[in-house]
Amino acid sequence: MPEWAFLTNHALVLSYLAKQPSITAREISMAIGITERAIRKIITDLDEAGYIYKRKIGRGMRYRINPDLSMRNEAHDDIYIGDFLEALGWRRRRRRSRAAENSD
């Protein structure tokens, strides 16, 4: 493991949740190399700050990103989380039109 990295653990967790909305805390823990308890704390932080939405599906969770919040840094407050995640390879979910939603 390198001595330092460009992304914080919060950014890494957010990135994993964005790319794999049904990923578990254990899977993220194994990928990042920090404890599952630390992952759960980070997910709670992201949820409470409004960066993610959680929805229970069966025994698991499904995560959705709020791409319209800015970075939590004064030097980068003009950069939105969605833009940041896109730079890391995330693809925004296309919103369904109202007509398509009403026809379901």
C-alpha positions as CSV (number, residue, x, y, z in Angstrom):
1,M,0.0,0.0,0.0
2,P,1.4,3.4,-0.9
3,E,2.3,5.9,1.9
4,W,-0.2,8.5,0.7
5,A,-2.9,8.9,-1.9
6,F,-4.6,11.7,-3.8
7,L,-8.1,10.7,-2.7
8,T,-9.5,10.5,0.9
9,N,-11.3,7.5,2.1
10,H,-14.6,9.5,1.9
11,A,-13.9,10.1,-1.8
12,L,-13.0,6.5,-2.4
13,V,-16.2,5.2,-0.7
14,L,-18.3,7.7,-2.6
15,S,-16.7,6.6,-5.9
16,Y,-17.4,2.9,-5.1
17,L,-21.0,3.7,-4.2
18,A,-21.4,5.7,-7.4
19,K,-20.1,3.0,-9.7
20,Q,-21.7,0.0,-7.9
21,P,-24.9,1.2,-6.2
22,S,-25.6,-2.2,-4.6
23,I,-22.1,-2.8,-3.2
24,T,-21.8,-3.8,0.4
25,A,-19.6,-2.2,3.1
26,R,-17.6,-5.4,3.3
27,E,-16.9,-5.3,-0.4
28,I,-15.7,-1.7,-0.2
29,S,-13.7,-2.5,2.9
30,M,-11.8,-5.3,1.1
31,A,-11.2,-3.0,-2.0
32,I,-10.0,0.0,-0.1
33,G,-8.2,-1.8,2.8
34,I,-9.9,-0.2,5.8
35,T,-12.3,-1.7,8.3
36,E,-15.9,-2.4,7.5
37,R,-16.7,-0.3,10.6
38,A,-14.8,2.7,9.1
39,I,-16.7,2.2,5.8
40,R,-20.1,2.3,7.6
41,K,-19.1,5.5,9.4
42,I,-18.1,7.1,6.1
43,I,-21.4,6.0,4.5
44,T,-23.2,7.6,7.5
45,D,-21.2,10.8,7.0
46,L,-22.1,10.9,3.3
47,D,-25.8,10.2,4.0
48,E,-26.1,12.8,6.7
49,A,-24.4,15.4,4.5
50,G,-26.8,14.7,1.7
51,Y,-24.2,13.3,-0.8
52,I,-25.9,9.9,-1.0
53,Y,-29.4,8.5,-0.6
54,K,-29.9,5.0,0.8
55,R,-32.8,2.7,0.0
56,K,-33.3,-0.7,1.6
57,I,-33.9,-3.5,-0.9
58,G,-34.4,-6.9,0.7
59,R,-31.5,-7.5,3.0
60,G,-29.2,-5.0,1.2
61,M,-29.0,-1.3,0.4
62,R,-29.1,0.6,-2.9
63,Y,-27.2,3.9,-3.0
64,R,-27.9,6.9,-5.2
65,I,-25.6,9.9,-5.5
66,N,-26.6,13.5,-5.2
67,P,-24.5,15.0,-8.0
68,D,-25.5,18.6,-7.3
69,L,-23.6,19.2,-4.1
70,S,-20.3,20.9,-4.2
71,M,-17.0,19.6,-2.9
72,R,-16.4,20.2,0.9
73,N,-13.4,22.5,0.3
74,E,-13.4,26.2,-0.1
75,A,-10.8,26.0,-2.8
76,H,-13.0,23.7,-4.8
77,D,-16.5,24.7,-3.9
78,D,-17.3,25.5,-7.5
79,I,-16.8,21.8,-8.5
80,Y,-19.8,19.6,-8.1
81,I,-19.6,16.0,-6.8
82,G,-21.2,14.7,-10.1
83,D,-18.4,16.4,-12.1
84,F,-15.7,15.0,-9.8
85,L,-17.2,11.5,-10.0
86,E,-17.4,11.7,-13.8
87,A,-13.7,12.4,-13.9
88,L,-13.3,9.1,-12.0
89,G,-15.3,7.2,-14.6
90,W,-18.9,7.5,-13.1
91,R,-21.7,7.8,-15.6
92,R,-24.7,9.9,-14.6
93,R,-28.0,8.1,-14.5
94,R,-30.3,9.5,-17.1
95,R,-33.5,10.9,-15.6
96,R,-36.7,9.5,-17.0
97,S,-39.1,11.9,-18.5
98,R,-42.4,12.6,-16.6
99,A,-44.3,11.0,-19.6
100,A,-42.3,7.8,-19.2
101,E,-42.9,7.7,-15.5
102,N,-46.6,8.2,-15.8
103,S,-47.0,5.5,-18.4
104,D,-45.6,2.8,-15.9
